[in-house]
Amino acid sequence: MGTPEENVQDACSRDEKPLLRGIPYASDIYRRWEKIYNDIKQIAAGGVRGTTIEALYENTRGPREVPPGHPLPVVGFSCMTREPADDEIPGLVDEAIRQVLGPRGLSALIKKGDRVVIKVNIVGPSHGLPGEKGRGIVSDPRIVRYVAGKVREIIGFGGTADLKVVDATFSPEKDPSDRNNPMSFHYARLQRSGGTSVHENDICYDYDADGVLDGGSGATLVNLDSIPLSERFLTVVDEPIRGRCEVWLPKFLRTREQAQGDPDYCDVYIGIPVFKSHGFCGMTGALKLHWGTMLGALEKQEHAGYGFGTGDIRLFLDYLCAMNRARGFDLVIMDALTGNRAGPMNNSDNPDARTDFILVNAILCSRDSVAIDTVETLLGGFRPDSVPLPEAAFRDGIGINRPAYIDLKGFDAFFRHKRWLRETYPGCGPGSYPLQSGIGNAKTHEDLNAPENVSVTCRKDGDVFMFDYTASEPAPCNHALARIDLLVNGTVVKRLFENLTGGSVPVDLGEFCNQVVRYRIAAWDMALNCTLSEEKELVVA
């Protein structure tokens, strides 16, 4: 399989329009696609610019740094080493959310009467092998329906309460579940049957096509491509490379303050992206999920001409950053139950072709879209310097992409799960782990060597307890040490960003007087591989 550019060129030479089959576009679609083909021919000579972090900063201001004392964004991570049953998925979701929002879960973010919008990814629901349509392609309906149900329990049905589940269906039709549109919510499902049609045993978004999410939440489904300019609001954002960006989002994504008394607004905006690779961005996660809210089905399909039209992917990344700045997610719950190795769909002109996905059996959660996409990139086994979108967003102040400054919950659980994935899906071809190298110019690397010689001891120096620690980088070293966390009774009490191979750190343990405490350190590297030292006990006297 060639690059996305080669694939489109090849389709052009065969006079095919692979992305149009079964999708209701406007009458000028063929003219627009001919323009894309001509643009691709031009790009073939000069290539695509901006596919690495170094290229991202070409002739622009340099990278920013994390300010001292900046709070670390939290990324929740829950996982299993087997495919979870339907009734186990809520537990995975709850655990990842709890790690981010605390024991109250969604109630810490959402209150009764709130207006909530959930953005999902249902692009390509009819793609994939019959019997597993949409797997590794669309946001798993088990997650979406569960989250929507929890939200409804909190906001209720009365007063100002409102709940929408939204995405683009590549059709101007108002009906989000149009049975004649294979991209509609009606066809988005976890397929249980062996046939190609929607079956009553499937777990669906909208089996009866009534425009309401199945499962009892009563969430209204919305086709974003049916929302005209008159029902959108303008945000103008200045980007480093593109300059002035006009972002037209649906009015229901305004904040309450922006709405100024108008009933179209959103108190809480939740994203549920899918863990998968992407032909332009390398990975598609929380930052890319906003693309479905863009005005215009044709412009969306062309990625607004940026990348295809110019050969400069930085322009596309700038627009995605502008969309995130116009209205970012308040919470992201990433569906990592599967991992699409060669996404974003099944990478084939044949909608019935098998999708190259593996079972990852994990859920990610964060309030920081950049941090969760950085963790997603590392979970895919990709080199962060080959996936520039999180860096572009960090440059824009949207979030944090520096692994040393991300609080990934579970400590060594992330490293151990990546090691399990490598052992479960060995090799470098279809069905293997890491994800496919070269997709969207993303490059994989060996990132499964965690820090070594991690140890800590404690001694008393006057009224202060001194913790002496060591850690070293493995040989060969693929990733330098990033941070040392000192844990007391399982809670981080000190974070160290310097002198990572060894030193001493003073800690006041007065609050634990006359108690026995447990202590250890966690050594992290730049791929968020973590090694925990042996846990020891200390009597605080």
N, C-alpha and C positions, 0 to 999 in steps of 0.2 A: 504494500500500500504506500503510495507516494505522499508528498506533502499536500495540505489542503489546496495550495495553488496548482500543483500538478494534477490533482484529481479534477478540479474544475476545468483546467485546460483540456484534459483528456475527454471530459464530458462534452466540451465544446466541439472538439474534433469529431465526435460521434453525433453531433447535432442533437444532444440530449439536454433536457432541462430537469435534472434529477430532483431538485428541491421543490418542484412545482406540483408533483403528482398528487392529485386528490385535494389540493389546497386552493380555496377560492381567492384568487388575487384580482386586482383591478385589471382593466383591459390593456393597459400599457406595460404589463409585466414583461412581455418578451423584449420590448425595446429596452427596458431597464436591465434585463439580464444580458442583452447584447453589449451594453455598456460595461458591465462587469467583465465579460469575456475579453473585451478590448483592453480594459484596465489590467487584467491579469497578464496579457501578453507584454504590456509595458513593464510590469513588475518583474517578469521573468528575466529581463535584461539587467535590472538594477537591484533586485532582491527586495526584501522587506526590512525596513529600518526599525530600530528600537526594540529588539527582541531580547536584549540583555540589560542588566542594570547599568553597565558602563555606557551602552548606547543611549539609555534613557536620559543620561545627563549630558549628552553631547550638545554643546553650545547652550546649556541652560545652567541655572544655579545648582550648586552642588548639594549633596545629601544633608539633611538636618540630623541633629543628634537628639537623643532622649534627654530632656531637661533633668538636672539632679533632683532627686526626691519625687519624681513623677510616679504616681501609683501604678503598679503593674496590672495590666488588664488580665482578667481571669478567663481561662478557657477550660470548660468542663469536658471530661472525657470518660465515657463509660463503654464497656465492651464485653464481649463473650468470645470464647474460642470454639463455638459452634453456632449454627444458625438459630437465632431465637425463635421460639414459638410465638404465635400471635399474641398470646396473653402475657408474654415476657417483655414485649416491646415497651409498654407503658412504664415498666420499672426502669429500663435503660434510659428512657426520656426523662423520667422524674429525677433519676440520679444525676444526670448531666446538668439539669436545670438547678437542682439543689446545690450543686457545687458552685454555681455562679450566683444565684439569688438567695441562697440560704434556706433554712427549713420551711419557710412559708411558701417556697416555690413561686409560681406565677403570681400569687397574691401579693408578693412584695413589689410587683411592678404594675399590676392591674387592679382596679377597684370596681365596685358595683356601679353600673351606669356608663362605663367607659365605651367608647367607640374604638373597635380594634380591627385592623386589617392584617391579614396573613397573606404574604406573597409566596407563591409556590412556583415550581418549575414543571410544566406539563408539556414542554416542547417534545414532539415525537412520540406521543402515547401509543401509536399504532405500529411503531417500529419494534423489531425484535422477533425472536423465534416464536412461532405459535405455541402458546402455553406459558410463555414468560414475557408477553408484550409489556414494554415500558420498564422492565426491570433494569436498573442501572441507568435509566434515562429520566424518569419522572420522579418527583418527590413521592415517597412511599405513602399511599393513602392511609395506611395504618397509623403512621405518625401524624399526618395532617388531621385526620378525624379525631385522634386522641387529644391533640393540642387544642383543636377547636372546641371539643367538648369541655375541656378544663377551663378554657376561657369563658365559655357560656355559663358554666357553674358560678363563675365569679361575677360577671357583668349582669347576669339575669336577662330577662326578656322585656322588662318594662322601661319606661322613661326614655332616656337618651341612649340606652344600650343598643349597640349595633355591632354586627360581626360580618365581615366580608372575607372571602377567600378569592384571590385574584391571580390571573396570569393572562398572557396574550394567546389567542387561538389562531392568529394569522388569517383572520376573516373580519370584515366590517360588520358582520351580523351581530345584532344585540344579544341574541340567544347564546349564552355561554356553553350550552350543552347541545348544540345543533347536531342532530343525528347524521346530517349530510356532510358534516365537516370532521374528517378523521383526526383533526388536531384539537377537537373540543374536549371539554371536561367529561362528557359522556364516555369518551374512549380512554380516559386516564384511569388506570386501575392496576391492581396486583392480580394478574391473570392466574386463575386456578384451573381453567379448562384447557383442553388440547386444541380447541378450534380457534378461528380467527375473529369471531364475533364476541361481543360482550356477553358474558354468561352470568347467570344469577349467583353462581358460587364464587365469582370474582369479588374481591374487595374493591369497590368502585368509589370514585368521587361522586358520580351522579348516575346511578343505574337507570332510574326512571326518567332521566332527562328533564326534570322539572325546574332546573336552575338553582336547586338548593343542595348543599353538601349532604351526602348520606351520613347516617350515624347519629342523628338526633340533636346536633348542635344548632340546626336551623340556620347555618351560615349561608348568606347569599353569595352565589358564584358570580363573578364579574369577568367578562371578556374585555381586557384592557384595549384591544384594538378597535373596539366599538365606541370608544370615548372620544368625541370630537374636540376640536380646539376650544369650542365655546364652553366646555365642561372641564377645562384645564386652567392651571395657573402658571405664570411665568416666573422662573428664577434665573437671573443672569449671574454667571460665575466666571471669573477670570482664571484661566489655566495657563501654566508656564509655556506650553508649546502651541496650543490651539488659540490662545487668547480668549476673546469673548465667547462664552458658551451660553446658548439659550436652552434652558431645560423646561419643557412643558409637561408637568405631572398632573394627574387627575386631581380635581379639587378635593376629593375625599382624603387625600394624603396631606392636606394642610394641617398644621398644628391648630389647636383650639384658638390660640392667639392670632394666628394668621387669618382664620376664618372670620373673626370679628362679628360673631353672632350668627353667621350662616351655619346651617345644620350640616354642611359637608365639611367634615374635618376628621382627624384621626388622633386619638389619645395615645395609642400604642401601636407601633408598626413592627410586626414580627416577620422574619424571613426564614423559610425552610428550604434551603438549597440542597442539591444532591452532590455527593462527593464524586466528581468525575473530571476527566481531562477535557481540554477544549482546543480546537484547531487554531484559534487566534491567541488566546491568553495563556495557554499551557494548562492552567487549572481554572475551573469555573466554580465559584463559591458564592459567598455573601456579596462581594463587591460586584460581580458580574450579574447577580440575580436581578439587579435593578433594571437591566436592559429591557425586560418585558414591559416596563412602564412607559417606554419611549413612544412618542407620537408618531403614528404612521407605520402600517404593516410593511410596506415596501422598503421604507428607509431602514426599518429594523432588520429586514432580511439582508439588506446590503451592508449592514453594520454602518449605516449612514455614509457609506462610501469611504470611511476611514479604514486604512489597512488594504482593502481591495482597491479603492479608488485612487490612493496615493502611494501605496507601498510603504507608508510610514505608520507603523502600528502605534506609535506614541500618540497620534491624534485620537485614535480609538480609546486608548487608556485614559487620556485626558478627559474625554467625554464621559466615560464611566465614573471617573473621579468627580466630575461636575454633578452627575446624577446623585452620587452619594452625599455630596455636600448640600444638595438641594433638600433632600430628606433621607437621612440614614435610618437604618433599622435600630429599634430600641432593644431588640433581642434577636439573636440568630440561633436556630436549632438545626444543625446540619445532619441530614440523612446520610450517614456513612454505613448503612446496612450493607450496601454494595459499593463497589468501586469500578467505574467505567474506565477501562484502560485506554480506549481509543475514541473517546467521546467527541461531541456531546450526545450523539445518538448511536446508531449501530454502524455508522461509517460505511454505509452501503446504499447503492441506488435501489436495492431490493428491500422493501420494508419488512419482509419476512426473514431476512438474514439474521443469524445469531448475533447478539450483542456481546462484545468481548468484555465481560465483567467478571469480577470475583466477589465472593462473599467476605466482607470486611467485618460485619457484625458489630458496628460501633455507632455511637452518637456523640457529636460535638455540640457545645453550647458556649455562647459568649455574648457580651454586650458590645464587643469591639470587633467590627467586621474585618479589619485588617489583621488583627491577631488570630482570629479563627481561620482566615484564609492562609496565613503563614503556617499554622499548625497543619492545615489540610495539605499544603504543598509538601511539607516534611513527611506526612503520613503517606503521601503518594510515592515517596522515595525520590523526589525531585530536588535538584540544587536550587535554592532560593534565588541565586543570581541569574538563573535562566527563566524565571517567572517574574517579570518586572511589575505586574499590576500592584501587588502589595507595597512595593517600594514607591511607586508613583503615588499611592494613597497615603503612605507615611509622609512623603514629601509635602503633600497637601494638608497635613495635619488631621487626617481622618481617623487615624488610629496608629497602633504600634506594631511594627513588623520585626523588631530586633528580638531574636530568641532569648537573649539574656534578660530581657525585660518583659517576658510573658510568663504569667503564673499558670502553668499547665497543671491541672489537678491530677492526682493519682501517682505523682512522682515517677517511679520506674515502670508503671503500668503501660505507658505509651511505648517505651523502648521494648518491653517484653512482648507487646502485641505486634509490633513491627517484626520482631524476630520470629514470632509464631506465623505471621503471614508469609515470610520468606520460606520457612520450613514447609508450610502447607501448600504454597504455590511456587515451587522452584522453577528455574529456567528463565528464559528471556523472550519467549514467544507468547502467543495468545494464551490467556488464562494464567499468566504468571504474575509474580510480584517482584519488584515495583511495577508501577504502571508503565505504559509504553513510552520509551524514550523517543524524543523527536516530535511528539504531538505539540503543536503550537510552539515549537522550538524549545520546549522544556527538556532538560537533560537530567537523567537519573544518575545516581552515584551510590557507592557503598557507604551507608550511614548507620551500620549496625554495630559499630565498635563503641561501647560506652566507656566512660572514664574508669580508670583503674586505681588500685592502691588507695582506696577511699577509706579513711579512718579518722577517729576523733577520740581524744582523751580529755579528762577534766582534772584541774588542780585548783586549790584555793589560794588566792593571793590577797591576804587581808580580808576585807569584807566582800571581795569580788571573786567570782568563779571565772577561771581562765580556761577556755576550750582550745586545745591545740589540735589542729587538723592537718591532714595531708590529702592530696589527690594528684593524679597524673594522667596525662593523655596516653592512649594506647599506641602501640606501634604495630602497623603503620597508623599514623594519625590522620584521619580524614576531617575531623572537626575539633577545633580548639576548645578548651574549657570556656564556659560562658559565665557560670555563677555557682556559688556555694551557698546552700541554705542550711542554717543550724536549726534543728527541731528539738523542742522540749515538750514532752508528752504529746507528740504528734503534731504540734503547732510550730510554724516557722517563727522564730524570735529574732533572727538576724539574717540579713542577706548580704553577701559579699560579692563585689564585682571586680575586686583587685586582689593581688596576692593569692591567686587561686590554687597554686600548687602546694601551699603550706603557710602556716602562720598561727597566730593566737588571737582570740577575740574575747574581750571581757563581757560578762553578762551578769546583771543583777538579778539574783534569784530570790530576793527577799519575800516575794509573795508566796513562795513555796516552803517557807520556813517550817522545819520539823516534818517535812514530807519526803517521800521517796519519789524522785522524778526519773523519767526515762529520757535519754538524749541520743542523738545521732546526727549525721550530716547527709545532705543530698548534693551530689556533684553533677552539674548539668553541662552538656556541651552544646555547640551551636546548632546541632540537629535535634535538640531537646531530648537526646538520649540521657538517661539519668541512672546513676548508681548510688544506692543507699549504703551507708556504712553499717557495721554491726551496731545494734541498739544496746546501750548500756544503762545501768542504773546508778543513781547518785542519791545519797542522803543529804538533804540540805539542812545544815545545823547553824 
